[in-house]
Amino acid sequence: MNNSMTAKSNSPALEKIIKGSATLFVSKGYKNTSVRDIARHCGISLGALYHYIKSKEDILNLFREATMVNIVKYTEKQTLEFGKLNPPEALRHGISQYIDFVDYFQDVILFWTRDSISLNKEQLNLLIAQEELLSRAFEKVLELGCSSGDFEIENVCVTASNIICLCDSWALKRWFIRKRMTLATFKKHQINMILQGILRRSDEGTKQSEEIV
């Protein structure tokens, strides 16, 4: 991938290429999608597309780059919120923001999950590193909650992984979930279920109350 792609990564045209390519890869499959298909779907000329990419493999690199940039921004924002919010509130905000990320990059996430066989070793390792970075962001707030006495968790790593999977279901199970609820409703129920599962029990055996917004 040429070095100029990073500089171009915030352009509306490149976002259109990333999201349009992901849509085609999900519907037609990576191997059955041509660069010409992508140009046609995005409504741009082949020459204009080649200004951003030289091959389909470059698009996979763009997927990785775009999601990594947003995950890094997400983890940095989460770190800043740790000092401003109590752990339950920080987790609530973190889950809500991550679900927004899943909604925006839904086809990319679905493609990564379904077609990881299309990735080479380097791309797969980068994807794993991306997952580890995201998981660590959730682990940090869960660990803070355990230390403060807000959360009662047996395995922080497994809990963080479960939270990510539940959020990803907005993309991975969209054909089922979206017939039954809006994004706002999905967020509310996921946040409520996750918090109620990890909040420390009171002496009466009930969970601490947390208002879900």
Long-range contacts (C-beta under 8 A, 24 or more apart in sequence): 1-58, 1-61, 1-62, 1-65, 2-54, 5-52, 5-53, 5-58, 5-61, 5-62, 5-65, 6-65, 8-52, 9-62, 9-65, 9-66, 9-69, 13-44, 13-48, 13-52, 14-52, 14-62, 15-66, 16-42, 16-44, 17-42, 17-44, 17-49, 17-52, 17-53, 17-59, 17-62, 18-59, 18-62, 18-63, 18-66, 18-108, 19-105, 19-107, 19-108, 21-59, 21-62, 21-63, 22-63, 22-105, 22-107, 22-108, 22-110, 22-111, 23-107, 25-107, 25-111, 25-115, 26-107, 26-110, 26-111, 26-114, 29-115, 30-56, 30-111, 30-115, 30-118, 31-118, 57-120, 60-118, 60-119, 60-123, 61-123, 63-108, 63-111, 63-112, 64-123, 64-126, 64-127, 64-130, 66-105, 66-108, 67-105, 67-108, 67-109, 67-112, 67-130, 68-126, 68-130, 68-133, 70-101, 70-105, 71-101, 71-130, 71-133, 71-134, 72-133, 74-98, 74-101, 74-134, 74-137, 75-133, 75-134, 75-136, 75-137, 78-137, 78-140, 78-141, 79-137, 79-140, 82-140, 82-141, 82-144, 86-148, 86-150, 87-141, 87-142, 87-144, 87-145, 87-148, 87-150, 87-151, 88-145, 88-150, 88-151, 88-195, 88-199, 88-210, 90-141, 90-144, 91-138, 91-141, 91-142, 91-145, 91-194, 91-195, 92-191, 92-195, 92-210, 92-212, 92-213, 94-137, 94-138, 94-141, 95-163, 95-167, 95-187, 95-190, 95-191, 95-194, 96-187, 96-191, 98-134, 98-164, 98-167, 99-167, 99-170, 99-183, 99-186, 99-187, 99-190, 102-167, 102-168, 102-170, 102-171, 103-170, 103-171, 103-183, 105-171, 106-170, 106-171, 106-174, 107-171, 109-168, 109-171, 109-172, 110-171, 110-172, 110-174, 113-168, 113-172, 131-164, 134-164, 135-160, 135-161, 135-164, 136-160, 138-163, 138-164, 142-198, 145-198, 149-200, 150-199, 150-200, 150-208, 151-198, 151-199, 151-200, 152-198, 152-199, 152-200, 152-201, 153-198, 159-198, 163-194, 166-190, 166-193, 166-194, 188-212, 188-213
